Every structure is written in structure tokens, then in C-alpha cells.
Amino acid sequence: MFKNIKECRSWLLLWSTQSLSTLGSSMTSCALVLWMYLGSGSALKTAMLSVCSYAPYVLMSIFAGALSDKWNKKATMLVCDLFAAATTFAAFLLIKADALMPWHLYVINALNGLMNTVQQPAGEVAATQLIPKRFYQQTSGLRSFSQALNSIIAPVLAASLFAFGGMGVVIAVDLVTFSAAFITLMFFIPIPEPPKKGGREASLMESVREGMGWLKHNPLILKLIIFLAGINLVASAYNAALPAMVLSKTGNNETALGIVNGCVGAASLIGSIIASALPAPKSRVKAICMALFFSMSTENFILAFGGSVPWWCAGAVCGWIFIPLMGANLDVILRSTIPAEMQGRVYACRNTMQFFTIPVGFLAGGALVDSVFEPFMAGRNDGSALTVLFGSGKGSGAAMFFAVLGVAGVAVCTVFTLILRREKE
């Protein structure tokens, strides 16, 4: 893939060890979903785990990116990783004391989300400094590859370790993988700082305004961000409803949920290989729109009307196989367009605008499934048109909700495809 692997040696080392750490974190996240839903039976309470992670991220990103541009990138990443590990270790101690409560996890997720708010823009700038420009698409494909591989492995390992030793064992493995990544970054990966313009250093609020101003003067990027915010609203509502539907319709079968999530990972894995191997498209914006339209017009409807694990797996494949291609093209557009010395603050503004819909979607999805769609379907008689389409009993309301999400996703893609078509890439 790389003509001279030495050119990307530092990034490949960073990518591989951070991917290992992400595997540990993903296992913990999967186990927490199981622990919360099996204990509460509530889609909303389970979705609150993600809400607490994303809320600080969305609220503080616009300021954290400006700070990230001012701070040393490697030191920022190390401090944020260490703080996140400390909160995970606190959860481990609570489990050992048999004192872990849902609100503890909400607080821990919120603190981790806050650390990720600062770390993410620093990591993006670090990657830009370590990767030669001609390798942007290939390295983005590798990032998607590792994310997809983790999506396959994490649910299986999490379910196995959770069944074997509970949350404590899962968190212990998470801490081991963190240690490997932390030591590697600290001692073996030099990260150069991007050059800074001379003159007076801008204040925090001036830096924020500069990031927003850059987006304002680049309308194509701004419209892409707003488009993806709409997609994230639908996707996060999907994520809130999926465990409720699969676990409810399979009698709380954790393996079934793991299989569906594994298919998501397998499809993403294949898609990441495709994204890494394909040449640059004539229009990256068109490639993004087509990938998202295919995803939104297939997966949610298959999940809504399919009543078994094979159908849900087919929907997962359709929904995720082209997402890495979308991500790779978006990554190239952003990384090659935004000046390196401004990437932290611009990425942060982008994060606030693009991801603020995620906690909204999780909250809305969980609340609508619990309070609207499940009670509505519980009142339908067996043999009615709706029960024929979506089934009966607990989980049928979540299935109906997926049909609504399918319509919403297609509408968002259609509107923004027409809008973006008027812009030149």
C-alpha cells in the first residue's frame, strides 16, 4: 500500500497501538450496554451512557480545539489518555467493592467525553503532521479498517469476558491495552508541532472566531458538516434503538446482539479495504452522498421489516459497507483543505456542529422507543397490519421506529444531495 513504509513509520506505530487501546475501550462500552440494559430493561437509560459521553464533547469542543492549537499535541494526548484511564480504574474499584451504580457510569462517561474533546483535535493535527499528503486516503482507509476490525472483535470478546468474569475483567483488559498505547506514545513516537504564524498569539475567543470564520468562508465544508449532523441524528437514534429491539425480540440474547454488531464490523472491514484500494473519485462530495444514500435507504427498512437475526445482519451489511468510503473521502477533503496551523480550532468547530445531534438522537431515540412506539405497538391486536409488518410483543415498537428512521434518513440525503450538487468540490 505504501511505496516506502518508512515515511509512515511513526504514524503506523501510533495507529496500531491506539487501535489496540480502542479495542479495550470498545469492549468496555459493549459490556456497559449489556450491563445497563439487562439491569434496567430501558432503552433510554442505556442510551444515557452515550448521551453523557457526547454532551461534554459537543458543548466544549469549540473551545477545546482552540486550546489544542496552542498546546503541545503529544503532551495533550498523553494527559487526556491518562485521565480517561484513571476514571476507568475508578469504575474497576467500584466493581470490586460491589458499589457500581448507573449514575457512576454516567459521571465517568461524561469525564471521558470531556477528555476526548481536547484529545481528538490534537490527534487529528498529529496525524496530519505524521502522514505525507499523498497517503491521506490510504491511511484513512487503514483507520476505518482498524475501527471495523474492532467492531467485529470487541462485541465477541466483551460478551465472552463479561460472561466469564463480569465487568471487572473487561475493564482490566481495557487498562492493559491502554498501558501499551500510552508507553508507546510517550517513548517511541515523536510528534512535530505544526509551524505557527508570527505575531501576537490570538486569545481563546479570537481562536474560536477564527475557526468559525474559516468555515464561513468555505461553504462546501460547512454544508457537508450540516449534512452529516442530520445523518448523525438518524444514526444515533438507530444506535439507541438497536439493543432494545434485538435483545427484546431474542429473549435478552447477548449473542444475537453481538452477531449483529459483528456484521456491522465485518461490513466496515470490507468497506475499509475498498476505500484503501480505490483510486481517488472524480468527485469526493458525490461519493459521500451516494454512500450515505445507500446506507440510509437500506439498513433501517431491513431492520424494521426483518424479524430475525439473518435479516438484521443483512441490514447491517447494507448500512455499513460504504461508510468507510464516505469517511475516507471526507477525511481527505478536510485534511487537505484546512491549514495545518488551524486544524485544531476548525476541527473543534466542526465537531460541535456535526456531532451535537448525537446526544439529541440518543435521547430522542431512547425516549421514543420507551414512551411512544413500544406502548403504541403493545396496544395493537395480533393480526393487525402493523403487527404483520413489525411483529408483536416487546421490540415491535423499536422495529416500527426503524421504519420511521429509514424515511427520515432518505429525506436528509435527498435534500442535501440537491444542495451540495450546486457547489463545486
VOGU-3710 file (C-alpha; in Angstrom, 3 decimals, decimal comma):
1> mfknikecrs> 0,000/0,000/0,000  2,835/2,413/0,832  5,768/2,604/-1,570  8,089/3,495/1,283  6,778/2,346/4,635  9,458/4,339/6,472  7,673/7,551/5,504  4,684/6,493/7,613  6,524/4,534/10,317  5,651/6,847/13,207
11> wlllwstqsl> 2,006/7,102/12,169  1,718/3,332/11,678  3,118/2,763/15,159  0,708/5,319/16,614  -2,233/3,874/14,658  -1,557/0,252/15,650  -1,116/0,880/19,380  -4,000/3,351/19,602  -6,172/0,800/17,779  -5,286/-1,772/20,436
21> stlgssmtsc> -6,279/0,690/23,142  -9,500/1,462/21,279  -10,273/-2,264/21,231  -10,102/-2,318/25,020  -12,301/0,768/25,295  -14,818/-0,680/22,819  -15,035/-3,879/24,832  -15,817/-1,839/27,931  -18,503/0,119/26,049  -20,141/-3,084/24,776
31> alvlwmylgs> -20,106/-4,631/28,238  -21,613/-1,471/29,756  -24,506/-1,599/27,291  -25,190/-5,204/28,278  -24,866/-4,423/31,989  -27,188/-1,423/31,774  -29,924/-2,876/29,548  -30,038/-6,250/31,296  -30,266/-4,443/34,623  -32,850/-1,808/33,647
41> gsalktamls> -34,648/-3,029/30,506  -34,803/0,624/29,397  -33,581/1,904/26,047  -33,449/5,451/27,441  -31,303/4,581/30,482  -28,928/2,635/28,250  -28,784/5,468/25,713  -27,856/7,872/28,523  -24,399/6,246/28,582  -23,739/7,679/25,125
51> vcsyapyvlm> -25,503/10,956/25,903  -23,158/11,546/28,837  -20,148/10,787/26,628  -21,154/13,112/23,811  -22,683/16,046/25,719  -19,370/17,440/27,063  -17,747/16,679/23,722  -20,309/18,774/21,874  -20,549/21,602/24,402  -16,813/22,130/24,903
61> sifagalsdk> -15,304/21,137/21,525  -15,406/24,632/20,103  -13,145/25,871/22,936  -11,031/22,716/23,275  -9,875/22,914/19,659  -8,582/26,440/20,136  -6,679/25,287/23,229  -5,382/22,263/21,327  -3,825/24,531/18,704  -1,966/26,350/21,493
71> wnkkatmlvc> -0,802/23,258/23,420  1,783/20,614/22,625  -0,064/17,855/20,769  1,788/14,868/22,227  1,539/16,125/25,807  -2,161/16,848/25,327  -2,824/13,323/24,069  -0,877/11,739/26,925  -2,573/13,759/29,672  -6,061/13,109/28,266
81> dlfaaattfa> -5,356/9,372/27,932  -4,068/9,191/31,498  -7,100/11,000/32,916  -9,501/8,728/30,992  -7,655/5,676/32,290  -7,967/6,993/35,854  -11,768/7,215/35,513  -11,870/3,674/34,123  -9,770/2,482/37,057  -12,257/4,185/39,395
91> afllikadal> -15,021/2,097/37,811  -12,884/-1,005/38,361  -12,551/-0,180/42,080  -16,307/0,405/42,391  -16,970/-3,003/40,821  -14,537/-4,695/43,200  -16,357/-3,012/46,104  -19,709/-4,126/44,635  -20,790/-0,479/44,663  -21,110/0,350/40,954
101> mpwhlyvina> -24,320/2,252/40,173  -25,676/3,594/36,858  -25,029/7,201/37,897  -21,359/6,364/38,456  -21,113/5,322/34,817  -22,875/8,475/33,659  -20,321/10,612/35,505  -17,382/8,532/34,264  -18,605/8,704/30,668  -19,050/12,464/30,954
111> lnglmntvqq> -15,479/12,897/32,198  -14,137/10,649/29,438  -16,121/12,643/26,908  -14,558/15,836/28,217  -11,060/14,414/27,803  -11,868/13,219/24,297  -12,986/16,760/23,486  -9,416/18,006/23,912  -7,637/14,906/22,663  -9,483/14,442/19,366
121> pagevaatql> -8,394/17,679/17,635  -4,846/17,195/18,953  -4,829/13,679/17,485  -6,084/14,923/14,118  -3,317/17,518/13,910  -0,739/14,929/14,995  -1,869/12,617/12,192  -1,571/15,424/9,657  1,993/16,072/10,824  2,969/12,390/10,601
131> ipkrfyqqts> 1,295/11,435/7,283  2,622/12,545/3,866  -0,213/14,218/1,954  -0,248/11,636/-0,851  -1,127/8,930/1,688  -4,195/10,635/3,203  -6,760/8,354/1,541  -4,820/5,151/2,257  -4,245/5,997/5,916  -7,893/6,960/6,305
141> glrsfsqaln> -8,756/3,545/4,913  -6,457/1,917/7,479  -8,161/3,845/10,272  -11,511/2,574/9,032  -10,011/-0,928/8,803  -8,930/-0,928/12,443  -12,271/0,530/13,561  -14,107/-2,165/11,627  -11,892/-4,937/12,968  -12,533/-3,672/16,487
151> siiapvlaas> -16,276/-3,681/15,750  -16,041/-7,377/14,921  -13,769/-8,445/17,755  -14,945/-6,178/20,583  -18,542/-7,498/20,942  -17,363/-11,116/20,911  -14,575/-10,575/23,430  -16,742/-8,309/25,581  -19,592/-10,825/25,723  -17,174/-13,682/26,486
161> lfafggmgvv> -15,271/-11,815/29,196  -18,495/-10,385/30,631  -19,957/-13,894/30,923  -16,712/-15,252/32,342  -15,795/-12,621/34,917  -18,213/-9,698/34,700  -17,423/-6,026/34,179  -14,265/-6,190/36,292  -12,428/-8,475/33,860  -13,453/-6,386/30,850
171> iavdlvtfsa> -12,168/-3,182/32,454  -8,919/-4,862/33,491  -8,227/-5,812/29,863  -9,072/-2,245/28,841  -6,450/-0,883/31,247  -3,783/-3,269/29,937  -4,327/-2,165/26,324  -4,257/1,480/27,422  -0,879/0,960/29,111  0,662/-0,445/25,924
181> afitlmffip> -0,542/2,510/23,843  0,463/5,092/26,458  4,031/3,793/26,827  4,494/3,607/23,058  3,302/7,175/22,508  5,384/8,542/25,372  8,736/6,952/24,472  8,708/5,909/20,810  6,647/8,372/18,740  7,932/11,906/18,106
191> ipeppkkggr> 5,172/14,291/17,000  6,373/17,554/15,411  4,388/20,698/16,113  2,894/22,476/13,080  4,502/25,825/12,191  2,799/28,818/13,732  2,366/32,236/12,194  4,363/35,057/13,711  2,893/37,989/15,593  0,688/38,190/18,660
201> easlmesvre> -0,854/34,917/19,774  -4,640/35,007/19,481  -6,787/34,788/22,601  -9,103/31,845/23,184  -12,197/33,637/21,875  -10,266/35,020/18,906  -9,168/31,485/18,044  -12,759/30,254/18,231  -13,892/33,070/15,942  -11,081/32,240/13,520
211> gmgwlkhnpl> -12,250/28,618/13,316  -15,852/29,633/12,708  -14,724/32,290/10,243  -12,771/29,738/8,211  -15,879/27,551/7,902  -17,996/30,550/6,941  -15,636/31,293/4,047  -15,622/27,638/2,917  -19,335/26,964/2,283  -18,834/23,494/0,800
221> ilkliiflag> -17,225/22,238/4,014  -19,888/23,975/6,099  -22,734/22,370/4,124  -21,079/18,944/4,385  -20,878/19,355/8,159  -24,564/20,306/8,415  -25,456/17,334/6,177  -23,536/14,947/8,421  -25,181/16,469/11,502  -28,535/15,368/10,057
231> inlvasayna> -27,170/11,901/9,334  -25,783/11,671/12,883  -29,214/12,486/14,304  -30,714/9,491/12,485  -27,735/7,227/13,185  -27,644/7,934/16,922  -31,383/7,256/17,233  -30,671/3,964/15,427  -27,940/3,118/17,942  -30,297/3,838/20,837
241> alpamvlskt> -32,993/1,544/19,429  -30,886/-1,391/18,193  -30,099/-3,071/21,554  -33,727/-2,638/22,650  -35,076/-4,352/19,537  -32,538/-7,173/19,239  -32,421/-8,071/22,933  -36,203/-7,816/23,335  -37,018/-9,919/20,279  -34,477/-12,618/21,141
251> gnnetalgiv> -35,233/-13,013/24,846  -32,225/-10,977/26,047  -29,821/-12,997/23,930  -26,490/-11,131/24,164  -25,038/-13,388/21,463  -27,634/-12,208/18,938  -26,715/-8,575/19,572  -23,045/-9,488/19,290  -23,652/-11,197/15,923  -25,453/-8,156/14,511
261> ngcvgaasli> -22,725/-5,830/15,763  -20,150/-8,231/14,361  -21,768/-7,938/10,939  -21,519/-4,171/11,224  -17,809/-4,601/11,833  -17,392/-7,136/9,010  -19,112/-4,842/6,526  -16,997/-1,908/7,684  -13,883/-4,068/7,380  -14,667/-4,894/3,762
271> gsiiasalpa> -15,573/-1,283/3,095  -12,278/-0,048/4,557  -10,338/-2,360/2,248  -12,327/-0,989/-0,691  -11,673/2,593/0,447  -7,923/1,952/0,732  -7,666/0,250/-2,671  -9,838/2,506/-4,834  -8,321/5,444/-6,711  -9,478/8,954/-5,920
281> pksrvkaicm> -13,005/9,558/-7,268  -13,746/12,398/-9,680  -15,998/13,988/-7,063  -15,417/13,202/-3,401  -18,618/15,036/-2,428  -20,665/12,855/-4,786  -19,019/9,728/-3,356  -20,006/10,834/0,174  -23,623/11,498/-0,842  -24,006/8,189/-2,713
291> alffsmsten> -22,529/6,145/0,155  -24,852/7,710/2,718  -27,925/7,451/0,489  -27,348/3,711/0,009  -26,909/3,229/3,748  -29,990/5,212/4,755  -32,252/3,687/2,081  -31,495/0,073/3,022  -30,476/-0,724/6,601  -33,273/0,858/8,632
301> filafggsvp> -36,008/-0,639/6,444  -34,460/-4,120/6,572  -34,212/-3,869/10,371  -37,821/-2,681/10,558  -39,379/-5,419/8,454  -36,951/-8,285/9,069  -37,847/-10,309/12,123  -34,782/-12,451/12,668  -31,020/-12,292/13,139  -30,143/-13,144/9,487
311> wwcagavcgw> -32,275/-10,240/8,247  -30,771/-7,862/10,807  -27,291/-8,958/9,723  -28,171/-8,294/6,078  -29,354/-4,823/7,054  -26,147/-4,183/8,969  -24,046/-5,105/5,927  -26,034/-2,802/3,631  -25,885/0,031/6,122  -22,169/-0,052/6,825
321> ifiplmganl> -20,268/-1,392/3,827  -19,840/2,020/2,172  -19,428/4,106/5,346  -15,592/3,756/5,323  -15,580/5,054/1,737  -17,599/8,048/2,887  -15,244/8,600/5,817  -12,099/8,332/3,697  -13,317/10,928/1,201  -14,454/13,278/3,961
331> dvilrstipa> -11,101/12,890/5,708  -9,191/13,786/2,540  -11,384/16,846/1,915  -10,891/18,156/5,448  -7,222/17,290/5,923  -6,128/18,676/2,547  -8,270/21,826/2,748  -7,811/23,084/6,321  -4,393/24,708/7,006  -2,368/22,644/9,488
341> emqgrvyacr> -1,922/25,550/11,914  -5,730/25,976/12,082  -6,828/22,343/12,092  -7,350/22,112/15,842  -9,800/25,017/16,049  -11,549/24,199/12,744  -11,925/20,511/13,637  -13,302/21,573/17,003  -15,907/23,875/15,418  -16,755/21,061/13,045
351> ntmqfftipv> -17,116/18,629/15,959  -19,559/20,915/17,767  -21,685/21,460/14,654  -21,557/17,925/13,285  -21,877/15,946/16,498  -24,302/18,000/18,604  -27,131/15,934/17,112  -25,713/12,685/18,517  -26,787/13,147/22,178  -30,071/14,579/20,884
361> gflaggalvd> -30,584/11,471/18,760  -29,728/9,086/21,606  -32,114/10,865/23,976  -34,894/11,082/21,399  -34,397/7,511/20,233  -34,444/6,031/23,718  -37,391/8,134/24,849  -39,453/7,482/21,707  -38,892/3,725/21,869  -39,744/3,512/25,590
371> svfepfmagr> -42,606/6,010/25,755  -44,165/6,166/22,293  -43,510/3,280/19,913  -43,425/0,355/22,366  -46,668/1,413/24,147  -48,297/2,088/20,773  -47,436/-1,357/19,404  -48,429/-3,014/22,693  -51,973/-1,803/22,045  -52,206/-3,395/18,574
381> ndgsaltvlf> -54,115/-6,634/18,146  -52,359/-9,695/16,778  -53,030/-9,982/13,057  -53,363/-6,234/12,504  -51,456/-4,645/9,628  -48,838/-3,157/11,950  -48,144/-6,407/13,812  -47,790/-8,190/10,480  -45,189/-5,618/9,441  -43,298/-5,167/12,706
391> gsgkgsgaam> -44,193/-8,174/14,852  -45,784/-8,204/18,286  -44,577/-8,024/21,872  -41,652/-6,041/23,230  -39,310/-4,959/20,454  -42,033/-4,398/17,851  -42,166/-0,694/18,736  -38,424/-0,391/18,128  -38,916/-2,130/14,756  -41,575/0,421/13,799
401> ffavlgvagv> -39,198/3,180/14,883  -36,606/1,897/12,408  -39,106/2,351/9,566  -39,548/5,984/10,610  -35,758/6,411/10,729  -35,493/4,973/7,223  -37,846/7,619/5,841  -36,023/10,365/7,754  -32,599/9,216/6,535  -33,654/9,118/2,884
411> avctvftlil> -35,181/12,598/3,221  -31,975/14,056/4,696  -29,826/12,514/1,947  -32,142/13,693/-0,829  -32,305/17,300/0,373  -28,574/17,709/0,935  -27,573/15,902/-2,262  -29,554/18,523/-4,187  -27,960/21,329/-2,152  -24,382/20,033/-2,477
421> rreke> -24,768/19,385/-6,181  -24,783/23,145/-6,673  -21,397/23,507/-5,021  -18,132/22,797/-6,839  -15,798/20,469/-4,993
//
